[in-house]
Amino acid sequence: MRHLKAGRKLGRNAPHRAALMRNLARAVFTHERIITTEEKAKEARRFVEKLITLAKKGTLHARRLALARLPDKDIVKKLFDEIAPRFADRPGGYTRVIKRHERRLGDGGKTAFLELLKEGEVKIRARHEAPPVPAPRVEEPEPAETPGSEATAPAQTPENPPPA
């Protein structure tokens, strides 16, 4: 059983998986939008968002931790100087995964975009909201006046029985 075992193995051993995440993160920080498989995009999103959160701190210790996880000084410099200030007031959710309809050539794997949000952009979930339903109108019938009927007599209801 895999209870409490977070993360996907992606058919790789641990060092290969770490190298894959470093390469995907480097590509995202360089191009700000990449195409990969859905599973890799969802897993790389976790890695990328942790790096951006680390870069938002802006300390020397955070920079050294980022260099340990992503050993490319130019990319880490871009991450700390350009990307992290963009998300300074945002409490997470720096990336989005958009599924594509085109399958990958070769094995037909599902593909997706992994992209960084722009400055001030908001993640919006598409909701299909139903239009507001108007309250039902109940029209009370007007009492018909017939000759000989008493218009002033109260209507007979179970709460109001006829006088005996």
Beta strands, then each sheet from edge to edge (+ up, - down):
strand 1: 33-37
strand 2: 95-103
strand 3: 110-116
sheet 1: 1+ 3- 2+
end
